Amino acid sequence: MATAIVRSALSRAAIRVTPKTTVAPKRSFSSSAGHDDAYEAAKWEKITYLGIASCTALAAYVLSQGHHHGEDPPAYPYMHIRNKEFPWGPDGLFEVKHNDGH
């Protein structure tokens, strides 16, 4: 531990004695490798607005087209047999009312 304290003290003393003749190089990040940030921001803003407009137009076109719902299943008489009434009445809650008496 004593050697670590001595090394630390010597390195601090060397820093105080040595004049700063070299300038540390400026850090350059990969995202700013020669690109103009304002230009890039404006470019991506335009791309975003173009994407929003094109997706909206495509959705409006697709949703305005008619589509096939499929055939209705055949009305077999055995499909709506009720052996016991439901607590809320003779027909189901979300069914078309088949009982003409109500």
Phi, psi and omega in degrees: 000326179296323180293326178293321179293319179295316178298318179298315180295319179294320180292324176293322179292323180292325179293322181290326183281320184286124176286151180277100179259338180253144177260134179297139180294147179288135179286134175237127180268158183293333181287338181247040183279067176087009180263148175274118185295321180294322178296315180296318179296317179294322180297313182288332174295316178295319179297321179296313180295322177295319178296318179297316181295317182291321178294321178295317179295317179296318179296319179297320179294312183295318182286340179277345180283143176287154178220156184276131181266352182091168182277150174285143178292151180296146183274076177289139183293336183276357184281340183241036178285128177240112179276339181216140181288149174288157179297336183262002178139183186286337182252160178291165183292323187245024180256160171288141184289113181267341182272112184286346181287347183247000000 
